[in-house]
């Protein structure tokens, strides 16, 4: 069976790594929320050897993630756990989580699940822990590019509850659960990498 494949993961992995390598250099236990195909995990984990990288996703994606891990195993890369934001509990995690990474997720899920995401992150992340979010964002209620505007139309045609999120709304939501924005990194292809710390 062919592994799932995302071209965007291949395109953005080096630029993401260049930032998270510094941001996560002192962290030990990371939870990736929404590991998708698994491509990011198998690339990042061996490049961050001090970090235990825990993959997670809905069960429908576990087979593909495991296929990537089978082909590119790493001692610090863990097979996926089930994580459904509708019912997620921090009790399912064996270690204290000091870092969380997610890529291309907040525009896929509904706004109510975005709220659930931040509640879960706040409950799970240790104090002074770091949250890294990669994806497209609007600023001042405006799209940052025509391609992001087109992407938003495509998303809403697929699921009316999805869509490119407003940066200001995300930061406000994060602040409400004691997450402070540290950096907003400009990334290729009109994406951003937002870095938060739990206070």
C-alpha positions in Angstrom: 0.0 0.0 0.0 1.3 3.4 -0.9 2.0 5.9 1.9 0.0 9.1 2.0 2.0 12.0 0.7 1.8 15.8 1.1 3.8 17.9 -1.3 3.4 20.9 1.0 5.1 19.0 3.9 8.1 18.4 1.6 8.1 22.0 0.6 8.0 23.5 4.1 9.8 21.1 6.3 13.3 22.7 6.0 12.0 26.2 6.7 10.0 25.0 9.7 12.9 23.0 11.1 15.2 26.1 10.9 13.0 27.8 13.4 11.9 25.0 15.7 15.4 23.7 16.0 16.2 26.8 18.0 12.8 27.2 19.8 12.8 23.6 21.0 16.5 23.1 21.7 15.9 22.7 25.5 12.6 20.8 25.3 12.3 17.1 26.0 8.7 15.9 25.3 6.8 17.2 22.3 3.2 16.3 21.3 2.4 16.8 17.6 -1.3 17.5 17.3 -2.6 16.3 13.9 0.4 14.5 12.5 -1.4 14.0 9.2 0.7 11.9 6.8 3.5 11.6 9.3 6.1 13.3 7.0 6.9 16.2 9.4 7.4 13.8 12.3 9.9 11.5 10.5 11.9 14.5 9.3 11.9 16.6 12.5 12.5 13.9 15.1 16.0 12.8 13.9 16.9 16.4 13.6 15.8 17.1 17.2 17.5 14.1 18.9 17.0 15.6 22.4 13.3 15.6 22.0 10.8 12.7 22.3 8.4 13.3 19.4 4.9 11.9 20.1 2.7 11.8 17.0 -1.1 11.9 17.3 -4.2 12.1 15.0 -7.6 10.6 14.4 -7.4 6.9 14.0 -8.1 7.1 10.3 -4.6 8.6 9.8 -2.7 6.2 12.0 -1.9 3.7 9.2 -0.3 6.3 7.0 1.7 7.8 9.9 2.9 4.3 10.9 3.9 3.6 7.3 6.2 6.6 7.3 7.6 5.6 10.7 8.2 2.1 9.5 10.3 3.5 6.6 12.1 6.2 8.5 12.3 5.0 12.2 14.0 7.1 14.8 14.7 6.3 18.5 12.9 9.4 19.7 9.9 9.1 17.4 6.7 7.5 18.9 3.9 5.9 17.1 0.6 7.8 17.0 -1.9 8.0 19.8 -5.6 8.7 19.2 -6.3 12.4 19.7 -9.8 13.7 18.9 -10.3 17.3 20.0 -13.9 16.6 20.7 -12.9 14.4 23.6 -9.2 14.8 24.2 -7.8 14.4 27.7 -4.3 15.1 28.9 -4.6 11.9 31.0 -3.8 9.9 27.9 -0.2 11.2 27.8 2.5 9.4 29.8 5.0 12.2 30.1 4.9 15.9 31.1 4.6 17.7 27.7 6.8 20.8 27.5 6.2 21.5 23.8 3.4 21.1 21.3 3.6 21.4 17.5 0.8 21.5 14.9 0.9 22.3 11.2 -2.0 23.1 8.8 -4.7 22.2 11.3 -6.5 25.3 12.5 -7.9 26.2 9.1 -9.2 22.6 8.6 -11.2 22.3 11.8 -14.2 24.3 12.9 -13.8 27.4 15.1 -15.4 25.5 18.0 -12.7 22.9 17.7 -10.0 25.6 17.5 -11.3 26.7 20.9 -11.1 23.1 22.1 -7.6 22.9 20.7 -6.4 25.9 22.9 -8.2 24.5 25.9 -6.5 21.2 25.4 -3.1 22.8 24.9 -3.4 24.9 28.0 -4.4 21.8 30.1 -1.7 19.7 28.6 1.3 22.0 28.3 3.7 22.4 31.3 4.4 25.9 32.6 6.9 27.7 30.3 6.1 25.1 27.7 6.1 26.2 24.0 3.4 25.9 21.4 4.3 26.2 17.7 1.5 26.6 15.1 2.3 26.6 11.4 -0.2 27.7 8.7 -1.8 30.6 6.9 -3.4 33.5 8.8 -5.3 36.7 8.0 -4.2 40.0 9.4 -6.7 42.9 10.2 -9.4 40.8 8.6 -7.7 40.7 5.3 -6.0 37.9 3.4 -2.3 38.2 3.1 -2.2 37.0 -0.5 -4.6 36.1 -3.3 -3.5 32.5 -3.0 -4.7 32.4 0.6 -8.0 34.0 -0.5 -8.4 31.3 -3.1 -7.5 28.7 -0.5 -10.1 30.0 1.8 -12.8 29.6 -0.9 -11.6 26.0 -1.5 -11.7 25.2 2.2 -15.2 26.6 2.6 -16.5 24.8 -0.4 -15.2 21.6 1.2 -16.4 22.4 4.7 -18.2 25.7 5.5 -17.0 25.6 9.1 -13.3 25.7 8.0 -11.3 28.6 6.7 -8.1 30.7 7.1 -8.1 32.1 10.7 -7.6 35.6 11.8 -4.3 36.1 13.6 -5.8 38.6 16.1 -8.5 36.1 17.0 -6.0 33.3 17.5 -3.8 35.5 19.7 -6.8 36.6 21.8 -7.9 33.0 22.2 -4.4 32.0 23.2 -4.2 34.8 25.8 -7.4 33.7 27.3 -5.8 30.4 28.3 -2.5 31.9 29.5 -0.5 31.4 26.3 1.6 34.5 25.3 2.8 35.1 21.8 6.6 35.1 21.6 7.2 35.3 17.8 5.3 35.5 14.6 7.7 34.2 11.9 7.1 34.8 8.2 7.4 31.6 6.2 7.4 30.7 2.5 4.2 30.4 0.5 2.4 33.0 2.6 2.4 30.9 5.7 3.4 31.8 9.3 4.9 30.0 12.3 3.4 31.3 15.5 5.3 30.6 18.8 3.5 30.8 22.1 4.7 30.2 25.7 2.5 29.1 28.6 2.7 31.5 31.5 
